[in-house]
Amino acid sequence: MATYVLTVNGVEHSVEAEPKMPLLWVLRDVIGLTGTKYGCGIGQCGSCTVLLNGSPGRSCQRSISSIGDERITTIEGLSESGDHPLQVMWDELNVSQCGFCQPGQILTAFAMLRSRPNPTDADIDREMSRNLCRCGTYIRIKEAIKQAAGLVED
Amino acid sequence: MKKISNGLPFMLEALGIDPVTGTKFDPFTHVRNNGRDSRTVILNLSRRSFLKTSALAGGSVFVLGLGTGFRAQDSPDVMETGTREEAVSDSEFRPNVFVALHENGDVFIVNSRSEMGQGVRSSIPPLIADEMEADLERVHVLQADGDAMYGDQNTDGSTSIRNFFDDWRKAGATARVMLVSAAAADWGVPAEECEAENHVVYHRASGREAAYGDLARMAAEQPVPEDPAFKPREKWRYIGKEIRGTDNRDIATGKAVYGLDVKVPGMLYASVEHCPTIGGTLISYDAAETLKVPGVREVVSLPLASASPGFGSLGGLAVVAENTWAAFQGREKLIAEWDLGDNASYESAAYRETLEASVKAPGKVIRKTGDEAAAFDSAATTIEASYYVPMLAHTPMEVPNATAWFKDDGSCECWAPTQDAQGARATVAQTLEIEESKVTIHITLLGGGFGRKSKPDFICEAALISRAVGAPVKVTWKREDCIQFDYFHSPSAQYLKAGFDEDGKAVSWLHRTAFPSISSTFAPGVKYASEGELNLGFTTVPYDIPNMSCENGEAIAHVRIGWLRSVCNIHHSFAINAFAGEMAHSVGRDQVEYLLELLGPSRSLNDMFPEKGPYGENLEEAPYHTGRLRAVLERAARESGWGSQALGPGEGMGAAVHYSFGSYVAWVMRVKVENNTVRVVRADGVIDCGTYVNADRVRAQMEGNLVFGLTLAFNGRITATNGSINQSNFHNYRLLRMEQTPETHIYLTESEMIPGGVGEPGLPPVSPALTNAILAATGSPVRELPVRLA
């Protein structure tokens, strides 16, 4: 066991954990932030996506010992009161069905819009195809991203 | 609920299964027994003494209001919430178990069904609110625990609206009538002169009005009307509209609580190593290295299930740890020697050959009209084809998981993403050999269900481990467990033959199907499909052909077989619609035109069912009807530009239409085949589900079924070697991704017919519409899934 200091959503957490423990399980079971989901454990589905210094990463594939001073943002920290344009559009367009994969979808979309504020359909297809949704909400995710991009632009 | 004394893990009799032979299994019997026949109990619960003992008031209701449902306050620790629970028990007016009205005007509506993404929490509460004339903005949605007082909670078979539409309305109408009576009594005017509208009762003649909250106390004193009148259709406020999702905001902010997110103080984390085959045994194991993994507390050996495990725990070696990851790591270090038993012989490739041999020979005749053999002899031409669909796994994004707390007083409290909380309660009680009244099942949000979470095996695991270690325990299945120890969709082989007259009109039809039955999961030696399974799209083929034979061949199961979204309709609709496409192709006819000819004139097909419909439908009010099949197909063709689209090289369009769960769905697909790969360019789907509640969720289910159907058509394949499943995770059991999702158009039929199902009916015609489009594009039929081009 070792002690690590993680900055999650702007808050420092001192965590005792095995060096190889994936960030996913540190967030969920140790710190208690359960918005980050376990879907596959092998980096295939994107349900565990978090932002590391603003870039999307698979928290199931990142050991706690590899994090260093990277700033971690989870879905709980995306906005102060849940009103980021992506969260607003996810609500307005009723994107979610079961909703389990959506935190990962939203964070992946957030990172894409940071690097491509005006994504084409092909951009969205390419970037968002990293994330799986068994309910099949892809059509609405795409539309919500387009509309949120407009809001971000304004 | 009945119990079985012989130790079988579920109420087989209640499911219509003979516990000895298993031959009567019908996955929808329970819908009929516990569905339409069970009426909502309307009681005036406003007496506080009753309230104190009701499950709603007394249980840990950790679900908060509309827009904040399933929300944990500052942490997902469900034990720390419950403020709304007090608000409900303080409500002055509780006309029945589904509705409560507080003096401040807050309305609490209890949703008793499980939310797995189908939108039930955004459909039933608005439906009740509509009949109550309650303002949806002031409605808080509460989630019920598993309890018989709510009637049928088994969320399965696309039943939540279609079987209980009038019951939900009655729950709301009762409240409205009592509120109106209260106001009328207070004003000394006849109730008929008063009218409820959006949280207020009016007496227009005298200009008086009273807010719902102000009437709550007096309403509680009113007699409960036995048969409250429903609102006229034109006054519906929410029904049929696009209604915002109850849990949208919580999902988008990470606050929604799924089973996997439950946290109970002092909880330990477990994960179970199962025997690779069903019915194997544990010879020996060595946990020494496991116990050295930091965070691992202990290893518990759970009794192994038989070869017919039903809904009970599979058993195995449970690693109990301080966090999920340590439990997973501990499993990696386990050394276990298994005797794999008889099912180690299961090879899916060889098994496929036995299924295909089964349908090459005559089978058990299920339906016969005319003389198909003679008609083949005299036909101008005939064609035949065999179809194969492999095993499929459910893979909801949230793996099976449950939290259980077996307490010192011998009771067991469980939190689980379950589709069937009452069934889970009974099964956990039988597993622990305690009274059902000592088991509590809290229904969390489900991160997808699709039928997998109807089965409480994973909840039983949690209960057993909690009892063994004396602490609350959360069991988490790895994705690999979820795929390899699923209740699989049956692999199936089908053979079809058609005969035509000189004009290309079909005069004879032979269809044979063979697949291991769901009944096999509950009883050994089952060889044939149940009547209920065969009624899922097979016996019920709607074609207007004078000579028909539908036959069922033998098939023995070697893994747990279960129901997956739309169940046997998946393979039956695929084969029937794909064969219809081949028939049209063989006689040089347009697919849609030929499908319409096969469907024949607009007519009721009720004479197929001597007693009741295959989905428990009310056939008197809504006959199984070719007119509705024709209408959705014609509309899908029209909207897609069928016949008027200029198709480029490698492009083709295909159509399919199917009835299931009381609803009618047609899909038209447009594909482009290039470099030996298929891309779906556009999909047009039409659903006629009669009256619907939340138009937006109906569209969403059509969209979701499209993706689900294309996933199984392009990627769905589970295989077995030496009795073990070869696939393990999303790299080799792939789901469709966004870039493969076509431009999609959904159309809802406006109808005043009684409601049909929504969660499943969109799925069955997806795969054959796709393969018919490939046939049109390439001239070559597709006869097995997943699609492989010739």
Interface residues (C-beta under 8 A of the other chain):
Chain A: M1 E18 M21 P22 W25 R28 D29 V30 G32 L33 T34 G35 T36 K37 Y38 G39 C40 G41 I42 Q44 C45 S47 T74 I75 E76 L78 S79 G82 L86 Q87 W90 D91 E92 N94 V95 S96 Q97 C98 G99 F100 C101 Q102 P103 I106 I124 D125 R126 M128 S129 N131 L132 C133 R134 C135 G136 T137 Y138 I139 R140 I141 K142
Chain B: S75 P76 D77 E115 M116 G117 Q118 G119 E242 R244 G245 D247 N248 R249 I251 A252 T253 G254 K255 A256 V257 Y258 L260 D261 K263 Y269 P294 G295 N323 T324 W325 A326 F328 T395 P396 M397 E398 V399 L445 L446 G447 G448 G449 F450 T476 K478 R479 D696 R697 A700 E703 G704 N705 L706 V707 F708 T711 N729 F730 H731 L735 L736 R737 M738 E739 Q740 T741 T744
